[in-house]
Amino acid sequence: MSHPLVDQLRFTRAEFMRGIEGLTDVDARVRLGPTNCISWNVGHLSWQEQRYFIVYAGGEVLLPAIQEGFAYQAPASTPPLPEMIDAWKTITRAADPWLDTVTGAMLLEHAVSGGRTITPLRGNLLQRTIYHYWYHNGENQAIRQQLGHTGLPQFVGDIDGVAPYREA
């Protein structure tokens, strides 16, 4: 059984992807004012997962283009949505085997990358990723509303059935 925070991450990933269902590539590339476009947000969360759950878990950069183009404070761009979804799927699939090994004790450790200790703790990195997804999910829904999309998710999905609270 996976750690409860890993279950929450997986639920959050699914909700993020539910939030972009039915989105066209054209609409995914629209930038409204200073916001990033939705397809960039998908690439950005791919970057975070690659960094935290692949590189910091002792692996190599899987997709260098994601590492370079979607890091925190990377320049705005309007990438194709299908490419970003493919990158996201590649990275999350590659991250899952490590996430399957996560224990409470591991979450109290610091990651090490390139011989240097990463602060904060792994558990904080996991929580940061979950909250980051929710931030961009809300942003994506606001963008979609401004684009006139209807029938969008109204609230958090079936967390009680899919990822209910449980002790670690």
C-alpha positions in Angstrom: 0.0 0.0 0.0 1.4 3.4 -0.9 2.0 6.2 1.6 -1.2 8.3 2.2 0.5 11.4 0.7 1.4 9.5 -2.4 -2.3 8.6 -2.7 -3.2 12.3 -2.3 -0.7 13.2 -5.1 -2.2 10.6 -7.4 -5.7 11.9 -6.7 -4.5 15.4 -7.3 -2.9 14.5 -10.6 -6.1 12.9 -11.7 -8.1 16.0 -10.7 -5.6 18.2 -12.6 -6.1 16.2 -15.7 -9.9 16.1 -15.2 -9.7 19.9 -15.2 -8.3 20.0 -18.8 -10.6 17.3 -20.3 -12.1 18.5 -23.6 -9.6 21.4 -23.9 -8.5 22.1 -27.4 -4.9 22.8 -28.3 -5.8 26.3 -29.5 -7.4 27.2 -26.2 -4.7 25.6 -24.2 -2.2 28.0 -25.7 -4.1 31.2 -24.9 -2.4 33.6 -22.6 -4.7 36.0 -20.8 -2.7 39.0 -19.5 0.3 37.9 -17.4 -0.9 34.3 -16.8 0.9 31.4 -18.4 -1.2 29.3 -20.7 -2.7 26.0 -19.7 -0.3 23.9 -21.8 2.6 25.7 -20.2 1.2 24.8 -16.7 1.1 21.1 -17.7 4.8 21.4 -18.7 5.6 23.2 -15.5 4.1 20.5 -13.3 5.9 17.9 -15.4 9.1 19.8 -14.6 8.4 19.8 -10.9 7.7 16.0 -10.8 10.8 15.3 -12.9 12.9 17.3 -10.5 11.5 16.1 -7.2 10.6 12.5 -8.0 13.1 11.5 -10.6 16.2 13.6 -10.3 16.1 14.1 -6.5 15.3 10.4 -6.2 18.7 9.6 -7.8 17.8 9.5 -11.4 18.7 11.5 -14.5 16.8 14.2 -16.2 14.4 12.3 -18.4 13.2 15.1 -20.7 15.8 17.9 -20.9 13.4 20.2 -22.8 11.0 20.1 -19.9 13.9 20.8 -17.5 14.9 23.8 -19.5 11.7 25.3 -20.8 9.3 24.9 -17.8 11.3 25.5 -14.7 10.3 28.1 -12.1 10.7 31.5 -13.7 11.3 30.0 -17.2 10.2 32.3 -20.0 6.6 32.1 -21.0 5.8 30.0 -24.0 2.7 28.5 -25.7 3.6 24.8 -26.3 1.3 22.3 -28.0 -1.0 20.7 -25.4 -0.6 17.1 -26.8 3.2 17.4 -26.4 2.9 18.6 -22.8 0.4 15.8 -22.0 2.8 13.2 -23.5 5.7 14.7 -21.5 3.6 14.7 -18.3 2.6 11.1 -18.8 6.2 10.0 -19.5 7.4 11.8 -16.4 4.7 10.7 -14.0 5.0 7.1 -15.2 8.8 7.3 -14.5 8.2 8.9 -11.1 5.7 6.3 -10.0 8.1 3.4 -9.2 10.0 5.7 -6.8 6.7 7.0 -5.3 5.6 3.4 -4.7 8.6 3.0 -2.3 8.0 6.1 -0.2 7.7 5.6 3.5 7.1 8.0 6.4 10.8 7.7 7.3 11.9 8.6 3.7 9.7 11.7 3.9 11.7 12.9 6.9 14.9 12.8 4.9 16.6 15.4 2.7 17.0 14.5 -0.9 20.5 14.7 -2.4 21.2 15.9 -5.9 24.6 16.3 -7.5 26.3 15.7 -4.2 24.4 18.4 -2.4 21.6 18.2 0.2 18.3 19.5 -0.9 16.2 21.4 1.6 13.3 21.1 2.5 12.6 17.5 3.5 11.2 15.0 0.9 7.8 15.2 2.7 7.7 18.9 2.2 8.6 18.5 -1.5 5.7 16.0 -1.9 3.3 18.4 -0.2 4.6 21.3 -2.2 3.8 19.4 -5.4 0.3 18.5 -4.3 -0.5 22.1 -3.4 1.2 23.3 -6.6 -1.1 21.1 -8.7 -4.2 22.6 -6.9 -2.9 26.1 -7.5 -2.5 25.6 -11.2 -5.8 23.6 -11.4 -7.6 26.6 -10.1 -5.7 28.9 -12.4 -6.6 26.6 -15.4 -10.3 26.6 -14.4 -10.2 30.5 -14.2 -8.6 30.7 -17.7 -11.2 28.3 -19.0 -14.1 30.3 -17.5 -12.7 33.4 -19.1 -12.6 31.6 -22.4 -16.3 30.9 -22.1 -16.0 27.1 -21.4 -18.9 25.5 -19.6 -19.5 22.2 -17.9 -16.2 22.5 -16.0 -15.6 20.5 -12.8 -17.4 22.2 -10.0 -15.5 20.8 -7.0 -13.0 18.3 -5.9 -13.9 14.9 -7.3 -14.5 11.6 -5.3 -11.8 12.0 -2.8 -13.8 10.0 -0.3 -13.9 7.0 -2.6 -10.6 7.4 -4.3 -8.2 8.8 -1.7 -9.9 9.0 1.7 -8.0 10.1 4.7 -6.0 7.3 6.4 -3.2 7.1 8.9 0.3 6.7 7.6 
